[in-house]
Amino acid sequence: MPRIPAPAPVTAPALPRRLPRRGLLALAACAGAAPRLGLAAPAAAAQVLTLLQNSSWIADGSIGAHRVVYVFTDPNCPYCNKFWAEARPWVQAGKVQLRHVIVGILTPESPGKAAALLSAPNPAVALAAYEGGQVEATAQALASGHPHPLSNQGLQPLSVIPAALTARLQANAALMQALGLQATPAVVWRDERGELQARTGVTPRTLNEAMGPR
């Protein structure tokens, strides 16, 4: 996995540009003390969800889906693209809405591509077209044992990133770090018991746990 450095798509609502520093510091402490499988105690879990809801994300799937899964996504990450492809059965069936919390942390071009997605006229359509166009090449690269960053086909990075977009990307990365998530893709969701779960990386087991029944 890289280390840190669709039907009826909808975009996220207007979002705050910065996340509260005090809240992030508290979450960092919770994440460090949390059990391996559960993200945080109930009170802290509610705070985590609020911060995720207020982050800069792009929705992928039906707004009426039974389950919402937040995924920290770098547009250059081949494993993010693999997860995007593997999630299609749940997303296309209307069972899960992915909310891609966009970060630009993997390569020097990542921030420009992340900013291009967030500033697109329809970010959901732009994300779907870009990820969908990368699936075949990514699968071949992973099968060869030589993963590499996604190409620029279908998404050209911004050469100059406006300060407001930089702030949004930095806030997303700070939230990811505060939650103790150290690579992309990283997923956060509520399980069947209503408990908040988080994983760095998406194994076959994590895929089924996060997405739920097909």
C-alpha positions in Angstrom: 0.0 0.0 0.0 1.2 3.5 -0.6 2.2 5.1 2.6 1.4 8.7 3.5 3.6 10.4 2.7 -21.9 5.5 -11.3 -25.5 5.7 -10.8 -27.0 8.9 -9.6 -23.8 10.4 -8.2 -24.2 13.3 -5.8 -21.7 15.9 -4.6 -21.1 16.9 -1.0 -22.8 19.9 0.5 -21.0 23.2 1.2 -18.3 22.4 3.7 -16.2 24.3 6.2 -12.7 24.9 4.9 -10.9 24.1 8.2 -11.4 21.6 11.0 -11.1 22.7 14.6 -7.6 22.1 16.0 -8.9 21.2 19.5 -11.1 18.5 18.0 -8.3 17.0 16.0 -6.0 16.9 19.0 -8.7 15.1 21.0 -9.3 12.6 18.3 -5.6 11.9 18.0 -5.6 10.9 21.6 -8.7 8.7 21.2 -7.3 7.0 18.1 -4.0 6.2 19.9 -5.9 4.6 22.9 -8.6 2.9 20.8 -8.8 -0.9 20.4 -7.5 -2.3 17.1 -10.9 -2.9 15.6 -13.0 -0.1 17.1 -12.2 3.5 16.4 -13.3 5.2 19.5 -15.7 5.3 22.4 -19.3 6.4 21.6 -18.9 10.0 22.5 -15.7 10.3 20.5 -17.2 8.3 17.7 -19.9 10.9 17.3 -17.2 13.6 17.1 -15.4 11.6 14.5 -18.5 11.3 12.4 -19.2 15.0 12.6 -15.6 15.8 11.5 -15.9 13.4 8.6 -19.3 14.8 7.6 -17.7 18.3 7.6 -14.6 17.3 5.6 -14.3 17.8 1.8 -15.6 14.7 0.3 -17.1 13.5 -3.0 -20.1 11.2 -2.9 -20.1 8.0 -4.9 -23.5 6.3 -5.0 -27.0 6.8 -4.0 -27.9 9.4 -1.3 -30.5 6.8 -0.1 -28.0 4.0 0.5 -28.4 2.1 3.7 -24.7 2.3 4.6 -22.2 5.2 4.2 -18.4 4.4 4.1 -15.9 7.2 4.3 -12.7 6.5 2.3 -9.6 8.6 2.3 -8.6 8.7 -1.4 -5.5 10.0 -3.1 -6.1 10.3 -6.9 -2.7 8.8 -7.7 -3.2 5.8 -5.4 -3.5 2.4 -7.3 -5.0 0.7 -4.3 -7.6 3.4 -4.0 -8.5 2.6 -7.6 -8.6 -1.1 -6.9 -11.0 -0.5 -4.0 -13.1 1.8 -6.2 -13.5 -1.1 -8.7 -14.2 -3.7 -6.0 -16.9 -1.5 -4.4 -18.9 -1.3 -7.6 -21.4 -4.1 -6.8 -22.5 -2.5 -3.6 -22.5 1.1 -5.0 -24.3 0.2 -8.2 -26.9 -1.8 -6.2 -27.7 1.3 -4.2 -26.6 -0.4 -0.9 -23.5 1.7 -0.1 -22.6 5.3 -0.7 -18.8 5.9 -0.6 -17.7 9.4 0.5 -14.2 10.0 -0.8 -12.3 12.3 1.5 -9.8 13.6 -1.0 -6.2 13.9 0.0 -3.1 14.7 -2.0 -0.2 13.0 -0.2 1.2 10.2 -2.4 3.2 12.0 -5.1 4.1 15.6 -6.0 1.2 15.6 -8.5 -1.3 14.4 -6.0 -2.3 17.8 -4.6 -2.9 19.2 -8.1 -5.1 16.2 -9.1 -6.9 16.3 -5.8 -7.6 20.0 -6.3 -8.8 19.4 -9.8 -11.4 16.9 -8.6 -12.7 19.1 -5.8 -13.0 22.1 -8.2 -14.6 20.2 -11.1 -18.0 21.4 -12.2 -19.4 18.1 -11.0 -16.8 16.4 -8.8 -18.8 13.1 -8.6 -18.9 12.7 -12.3 -15.2 13.7 -12.6 -14.2 11.2 -10.0 -16.3 8.4 -11.6 -14.9 9.0 -15.0 -11.3 9.2 -13.8 -11.4 6.1 -11.6 -13.3 4.1 -14.2 -10.8 4.9 -16.8 -7.9 3.7 -14.7 -9.2 0.3 -13.7 -7.8 -1.9 -16.4 -4.3 -0.4 -16.3 -4.2 -0.5 -12.5 -5.3 -4.2 -12.5 -2.5 -5.1 -14.9 0.1 -3.2 -12.9 -0.9 -4.8 -9.6 -1.0 -8.2 -11.2 2.5 -7.7 -12.5 3.8 -6.9 -9.0 4.8 -3.4 -10.1 2.2 -0.9 -8.9 2.6 2.7 -9.9 0.7 6.0 -9.5 -2.3 6.4 -11.7 -1.8 8.2 -15.0 -3.1 11.7 -15.8 -5.6 10.3 -18.4 -8.9 11.9 -17.7 -7.6 14.2 -15.0 -5.0 16.9 -15.4 -3.5 18.3 -12.2 -4.0 22.0 -11.4 -0.7 23.8 -11.9 -1.7 26.5 -9.4 -3.8 25.5 -6.5 -6.0 28.2 -4.9 -5.4 28.8 -1.3 -8.9 27.8 -0.4 -8.4 24.4 -2.0 -5.1 24.0 -0.3 -6.7 24.6 3.0 -9.4 21.9 2.3 -6.8 19.3 1.3 -4.6 20.1 4.3 -7.7 19.7 6.6 -8.5 16.3 5.1 -4.9 15.1 5.6 -4.8 16.4 9.2 -8.1 14.5 9.9 -6.6 11.4 8.4 -3.5 11.7 10.5 -5.5 12.5 13.7 -7.4 9.3 13.2 -4.2 7.3 13.1 -4.7 6.2 9.4 -1.3 6.0 7.8 -2.0 5.0 4.2 -4.6 5.2 1.4 -7.1 3.9 1.0 -8.3 4.1 4.6 -11.9 3.5 5.4 -14.3 4.5 8.3 -17.8 3.1 8.7 -20.5 2.1 11.2 -20.8 -1.7 11.6 -24.0 -3.7 12.2 -23.9 -2.9 15.9 -23.6 0.8 15.2 -19.9 0.9 16.3 -17.5 3.0 14.4 -14.7 1.1 12.7 -11.6 2.2 10.8 -9.0 0.4 8.7 -5.8 1.4 6.9 -5.8 -0.5 3.6 -8.6 -2.6 2.2 -8.1 -6.4 2.4 -10.8 -8.8 1.1 -12.0 -9.2 4.7 -12.1 -5.4 5.2 -14.0 -5.0 2.0 -16.7 -7.3 3.1 -16.9 -5.9 6.6 -17.0 -2.3 5.5 -19.5 -2.8 2.6 -21.8 -5.3 4.3 -24.0 -7.9 2.6 -24.1 -7.7 -1.2 
